[in-house]
Amino acid sequence: MTAALPVSEHDRRGAIKFIICLGAVSLFADMTYEGAYSILGPYLKELGATAAQVGLIAGLGEMFAASLRYFSGRLADRTKAYWTIALLGYGLNLLVVPALAFAGSWQAAALLVVIERTGKALRGPARDVLLSEQTHKVGHGWGFGLHAAMDQTGAVLGPLLMVVTVARIHHFAPAFLRLAFPAALAFVAMLAARLVQPTDAKPPKPAVPQPLSKMFWMYIVAAGLLALGFADFPLLSFHFQNLKLVAPETIPLLYAGAMAVTGATALLCGRLFDRYGIIVLVGGTLISLFSLPLGFLGGPTAIVVAVCCWAIGLGAQDATLRAGIAQVVSMHKRGSAFGAFNGVYGVMWFLGSVVMGQLYDVSLVTLVAFGVAAQLVGAGIFLWLRRPLAAAVEAAR
């Protein structure tokens, strides 16, 4: 870790400008893949997939998106080619998402989902390192929270675009073609962000490189348990469609509302994280637990509350998990740290999605119990880590 240096107002303004530019990248990227994600569950059902297959596809996609980041993070640390790696990842996004319109079968759609998630895996750690170079000037929680809020703005607009499209054409496949435009804008915004990057953004190198600590790996285990018990929205939306709890065009509308709640939560939790630390994540997790019983066991009114609780939990994770890593890991190892975090998180998300998909056809009560138990254990570990993390942050100042 490196000691914090005084930050001038000029540097602070430059950092905020860069964070906003990268936020614009994520805004357009999220319009693209969250728009697709909002109708993926019912689209796969339309193509003939079962609940177990939807859970498998969603989990496999997330596993690729996150687990491959372990390797792309190490590649980013070794080559320092952060921009090249990030641009390649966004390029895949541009090509693959509109192609879902022509899938024709759930197997082909699943392959495209995995390819798109691979692009996300490529760009994630490199982008997070570039972002973390500047968030220390404004507060890691606030910086990542601001980025997440802009990210979620796109995640609202994308599903809303799908609401309008599906309501007009009453089919899911052609809707994916509308997402080519925001995908292209994400790539253009990435080039613009490159132009406004502060010239002092060079990763500091510590005199003696240090391995990732045991506390870091405990942090990763806790994050993985949260992922294990966090239900995929495609599985939730499959359930809503399966029981006909809402009209088909209402599903992306629910997702858009969830993304709005997630963005507002991320902005708030980012501020609170800089002041109170990881306890903010614990609180968000306790709220998110209610999404499971309300979403899978409740009626039409309960599922609205469930989606809100789900969104609050996701917003708390978006604002705090990456910020916590940036606080206690030096720039020299940060690409590998983000990669390891996302690797474990992705594998556990995959396992949780597969298990929940299988349990859906067996017992909804068991599904809910599994998710609640996993998240409670993860929250307990974070609660135990509260003091060691605070001490590590204080030692870095």
HUDAJO-V931020 format. One record per backbone hydrogen bond with DSSP energy under -1.0 kcal/mol. NH is the residue of the N-H (numbers start at 1). CO is the residue of the C=O. If there is no record, write none. Layout:
NH_CO ; NH_CO
This chain:
12_8 ; 13_9 ; 14_10 ; 15_11 ; 16_12 ; 17_13 ; 18_14 ; 19_15 ; 20_16 ; 21_17 ; 22_18 ; 23_19 ; 24_20 ; 25_21 ; 26_22 ; 27_23 ; 28_24 ; 29_25 ; 30_26 ; 31_27 ; 32_28 ; 33_29 ; 34_30 ; 36_32 ; 37_33 ; 38_34 ; 43_39 ; 44_40 ; 45_41 ; 46_42 ; 47_43 ; 48_45 ; 49_44 ; 54_50 ; 55_51 ; 56_52 ; 57_53 ; 58_54 ; 59_55 ; 60_56 ; 61_57 ; 62_58 ; 63_59 ; 64_60 ; 65_61 ; 66_62 ; 67_63 ; 68_64 ; 70_67 ; 72_68 ; 73_69 ; 74_70 ; 75_71 ; 76_72 ; 77_73 ; 78_74 ; 79_75 ; 80_76 ; 82_80 ; 85_81 ; 86_82 ; 87_83 ; 88_84 ; 89_85 ; 90_86 ; 91_87 ; 92_88 ; 93_89 ; 94_90 ; 95_91 ; 96_92 ; 97_93 ; 100_97 ; 101_98 ; 102_99 ; 103_100 ; 109_105 ; 110_106 ; 111_107 ; 112_108 ; 113_109 ; 114_110 ; 115_111 ; 116_112 ; 117_113 ; 118_114 ; 119_115 ; 120_116 ; 121_117 ; 122_118 ; 123_119 ; 124_120 ; 127_123 ; 128_124 ; 129_125 ; 130_126 ; 131_127 ; 132_128 ; 133_129 ; 134_131 ; 135_131 ; 137_134 ; 138_135 ; 139_135 ; 143_139 ; 144_140 ; 145_141 ; 146_142 ; 147_143 ; 148_144 ; 149_145 ; 150_146 ; 151_147 ; 152_148 ; 153_149 ; 154_150 ; 155_151 ; 156_152 ; 157_153 ; 158_154 ; 160_156 ; 161_157 ; 162_158 ; 163_159 ; 164_160 ; 165_161 ; 166_162 ; 167_163 ; 168_164 ; 169_165 ; 170_166 ; 176_173 ; 177_174 ; 178_175 ; 179_176 ; 180_177 ; 183_179 ; 184_180 ; 185_181 ; 186_182 ; 187_183 ; 188_184 ; 189_185 ; 190_186 ; 191_187 ; 192_188 ; 193_189 ; 194_190 ; 195_191 ; 196_192 ; 201_198 ; 202_200 ; 217_213 ; 218_214 ; 219_215 ; 220_216 ; 221_217 ; 222_218 ; 223_219 ; 224_220 ; 225_221 ; 226_222 ; 227_223 ; 228_224 ; 229_225 ; 236_232 ; 237_233 ; 238_234 ; 239_235 ; 240_236 ; 241_237 ; 242_238 ; 243_239 ; 245_240 ; 250_247 ; 251_248 ; 254_250 ; 255_251 ; 256_252 ; 257_253 ; 258_254 ; 259_255 ; 260_256 ; 261_257 ; 262_258 ; 263_259 ; 264_260 ; 265_261 ; 266_262 ; 267_263 ; 268_264 ; 269_265 ; 270_266 ; 271_267 ; 272_268 ; 273_269 ; 274_270 ; 276_272 ; 277_273 ; 280_277 ; 282_278 ; 283_279 ; 284_280 ; 285_281 ; 286_282 ; 287_283 ; 288_284 ; 289_285 ; 290_287 ; 291_288 ; 292_289 ; 294_290 ; 295_291 ; 296_292 ; 297_293 ; 303_299 ; 305_301 ; 306_302 ; 307_303 ; 308_304 ; 309_305 ; 310_306 ; 311_307 ; 312_308 ; 313_309 ; 314_310 ; 315_311 ; 316_312 ; 317_313 ; 318_314 ; 319_315 ; 320_316 ; 321_317 ; 324_320 ; 325_321 ; 326_322 ; 327_323 ; 328_324 ; 329_325 ; 333_330 ; 337_333 ; 338_334 ; 339_335 ; 340_336 ; 341_337 ; 342_338 ; 343_339 ; 344_340 ; 345_341 ; 346_342 ; 347_343 ; 348_344 ; 349_345 ; 350_346 ; 351_347 ; 352_348 ; 353_349 ; 354_350 ; 355_351 ; 356_352 ; 357_353 ; 358_354 ; 359_355 ; 360_356 ; 362_359 ; 363_359 ; 367_363 ; 368_364 ; 369_365 ; 370_366 ; 371_367 ; 372_368 ; 373_369 ; 374_370 ; 375_371 ; 376_372 ; 377_373 ; 378_374 ; 379_375 ; 380_376 ; 381_377 ; 382_378 ; 383_379 ; 384_380 ; 385_381 ; 389_385 ; 390_386 ; 391_387 ; 392_388 ; 393_389 ; 394_390 ; 395_391 ; 396_392
